[in-house]
Amino acid sequence: MRVLTISLLRHQAVAPLLTEVRQAGLPRRRAKPRVPRTMAAAAAAPVEETLTVLTYNVWFAPDDLEKRAALLFQQVAEADADIIALQEVTREFVELLNHSGIVAVDPGNGGSSQELGMDAIPRGGQFELVVEPGMGPLKPSGTALLSRWPITAVVHQPFEVGDMDRGLLACVVAVPRSDGRQPTAVAVGTTHLESPEGAGAKDNFKERREQCVAALAGLGRLEADCAVLLGDFNSTRGVDEEAFLQPPFRDAWLVDRPGDPGFTYDANRNPNARVYQSRLDKVAFANTTADDGGAALAVKRSELIGVLPPPRVHADPMSTPPPPSSPLLHASDHYGLCVQFSLTNTR
């Protein structure tokens, strides 16, 4: 099995080379514990769990922020995800998140969960929260990860290309097993690749390609049994950008719904979106292939979150039309993407 050398440094530069991902292969497998011979048969029995992940670009705009955030928190709760990735997170949004009941609360910090920074919170509550560092006047928004399960390592890797100060925020999550054995280590990363600024070179296609390669390589460096990269890939060129995901990483939506456009940004349905439709947001996953067993993710289902029905149309010209209704409130200019995996472990 080909693996990468492991490093859990919080800031680690990764050369954005496509060959690096191809050579790197899979997330590094953790060392297999020695199992007594009498337990070998039981240890080999596969154990299947369910892991649900959700990615949502929450839109940094201040428009109706409190109302939109409340709606988004409701949608997140209904999705019942184990791991949540957010993009375009502002300080104001984090403050609302801290008081939403979703995030773990530190009683010693006046009821607020944490200061913006690298540290996760392992104290009571539903989710641990990690927020990308460095947000401020020059960087008004960033990314965040929330995990229902313990976070054992955190990495923030700024990209070497692009002018928008983007990067990879990643962690290792210890997913518990129903058989009581050692938790499954899942490397989870979120990113927000360079946004398009216009046509031609301003589309920033090249920058996104190199950033995606760097994100996959950075995630592959974490010591884990399998990996998930989710976020806003800003994919505006369809199949050309689908090729950014090199094996062993696969696009969960294409695995589950080939032929379904899956627009997570849709100006035809979402009044907050601009003039186009695209599947900007993605969930990618990779498994180990060790001969002695390991963990394997398989897509069970995928769905868009926050898609609202279009306004009602008065179709009867002979009756009095109802008063015009205001557009339905959308939580963001994007839709969320939720993927449920089966997680089979043979260790």
Backbone hydrogen bonds, N-H to C=O, Kabsch-Sander energy under -0.5 kcal/mol:
donor,donor_aa,acceptor,acceptor_aa,energy
7,S,221,R,-0.7
12,Q,10,R,-0.5
17,L,15,A,-2.3
20,E,17,L,-0.8
21,V,17,L,-1.0
22,R,18,L,-1.8
23,Q,19,T,-2.6
24,A,20,E,-2.3
25,G,21,V,-1.8
26,L,2,R,-1.0
28,R,220,G,-1.0
28,R,222,L,-0.8
39,M,36,P,-1.7
40,A,36,P,-0.5
40,A,37,R,-1.1
43,A,39,M,-2.7
44,A,40,A,-1.6
45,A,41,A,-0.6
45,A,42,A,-0.9
47,V,345,N,-2.3
49,E,47,V,-0.5
49,E,343,L,-2.8
51,L,341,F,-2.4
53,V,339,V,-2.8
54,L,83,I,-2.1
55,T,337,L,-2.5
56,Y,85,A,-2.3
58,V,56,Y,-0.8
58,V,87,Q,-2.2
65,L,62,P,-1.8
68,R,64,D,-3.1
69,A,65,L,-3.1
70,A,66,E,-2.1
71,L,67,K,-2.0
72,L,68,R,-2.7
73,F,69,A,-2.9
74,Q,70,A,-1.7
75,Q,71,L,-2.2
76,V,72,L,-2.6
77,A,73,F,-2.3
78,E,74,Q,-2.2
79,A,75,Q,-1.6
80,D,76,V,-1.0
80,D,77,A,-0.6
81,A,76,V,-0.7
82,D,52,T,-2.8
83,I,52,T,-1.7
84,I,146,L,-2.7
85,A,54,L,-3.0
86,L,144,A,-2.7
87,Q,56,Y,-1.7
89,V,142,G,-2.9
94,V,90,T,-2.4
95,E,91,R,-2.1
96,L,92,E,-1.9
97,L,93,F,-2.7
98,N,94,V,-2.6
99,H,95,E,-1.0
100,S,97,L,-1.5
102,I,97,L,-0.5
103,V,97,L,-0.7
104,A,127,F,-3.2
106,D,112,S,-0.6
109,N,106,D,-2.1
110,G,107,P,-0.7
111,G,106,D,-0.9
112,S,109,N,-1.5
124,G,122,P,-0.5
127,F,102,I,-1.2
128,E,147,S,-2.9
130,V,145,L,-2.6
131,V,117,G,-1.1
132,E,143,T,-2.8
135,M,132,E,-0.5
136,G,139,K,-1.9
139,K,136,G,-0.9
142,G,89,V,-2.0
144,A,86,L,-2.1
145,L,130,V,-2.6
146,L,84,I,-2.7
147,S,128,E,-2.0
148,R,82,D,-3.0
152,T,150,P,-0.5
152,T,172,V,-2.9
153,A,172,V,-0.8
155,V,170,A,-3.0
156,H,10,R,-2.5
157,Q,168,L,-2.9
159,F,166,R,-2.4
168,L,157,Q,-2.4
169,L,190,T,-2.3
170,A,155,V,-3.0
170,A,168,L,-0.5
171,C,188,V,-2.7
172,V,153,A,-1.9
173,V,171,C,-0.5
173,V,186,V,-2.9
174,A,150,P,-2.7
175,V,173,V,-1.0
175,V,184,T,-3.0
177,R,181,R,-0.5
180,G,177,R,-1.5
184,T,175,V,-2.6
186,V,173,V,-2.6
186,V,184,T,-0.6
187,A,185,A,-0.5
187,A,226,C,-2.7
188,V,171,C,-3.0
188,V,186,V,-0.5
189,G,228,V,-2.5
190,T,169,L,-2.8
191,T,230,L,-0.8
192,H,167,G,-0.6
193,L,232,D,-2.1
197,E,202,K,-3.0
202,K,199,A,-1.5
203,D,200,G,-1.9
204,N,201,A,-1.7
208,R,204,N,-2.0
209,R,205,F,-2.2
210,E,206,K,-2.2
211,Q,207,E,-2.5
212,C,208,R,-2.7
213,V,209,R,-2.1
214,A,210,E,-2.1
215,A,211,Q,-2.4
216,L,212,C,-2.5
217,A,213,V,-2.3
218,G,214,A,-2.6
219,L,215,A,-2.3
220,G,216,L,-2.0
221,R,217,A,-0.8
221,R,218,G,-0.7
222,L,219,L,-1.4
224,A,28,R,-2.3
224,A,222,L,-0.9
225,D,185,A,-3.2
226,C,185,A,-1.0
227,A,286,A,-2.4
228,V,187,A,-2.7
229,L,284,A,-2.5
230,L,189,G,-2.7
231,G,282,K,-2.0
232,D,191,T,-1.6
233,F,231,G,-0.9
233,F,280,L,-2.1
234,N,280,L,-0.6
235,S,280,L,-0.5
236,T,234,N,-0.9
240,D,237,R,-1.8
241,E,238,G,-1.2
242,E,238,G,-1.5
243,A,239,V,-1.2
244,F,241,E,-1.4
245,L,242,E,-1.2
246,Q,244,F,-1.0
249,F,246,Q,-2.0
250,R,285,F,-2.2
252,A,250,R,-0.7
252,A,283,V,-2.9
255,V,251,D,-1.8
256,D,252,A,-2.2
257,R,253,W,-3.7
260,D,257,R,-2.0
264,T,278,S,-1.0
265,Y,278,S,-1.9
267,A,276,Y,-1.7
269,R,266,D,-1.4
270,N,266,D,-2.7
273,A,270,N,-1.6
278,S,265,Y,-2.4
280,L,278,S,-1.4
282,K,231,G,-2.2
284,A,229,L,-3.4
285,F,250,R,-2.0
286,A,227,A,-2.3
288,T,225,D,-0.9
288,T,295,A,-0.9
293,G,290,A,-1.3
296,A,344,T,-2.3
298,A,342,S,-1.9
300,K,340,Q,-3.3
301,R,340,Q,-1.5
303,E,338,C,-2.4
305,I,336,G,-2.9
308,L,306,G,-0.5
315,A,313,V,-0.9
319,S,316,D,-1.1
334,H,57,N,-0.6
335,Y,264,T,-2.6
336,G,305,I,-2.3
337,L,55,T,-2.6
338,C,303,E,-2.9
339,V,53,V,-2.6
340,Q,301,R,-2.8
341,F,51,L,-3.5
341,F,339,V,-0.5
342,S,298,A,-2.9
343,L,49,E,-2.7
344,T,296,A,-2.5
344,T,342,S,-0.6
345,N,47,V,-2.6
346,T,294,G,-2.6
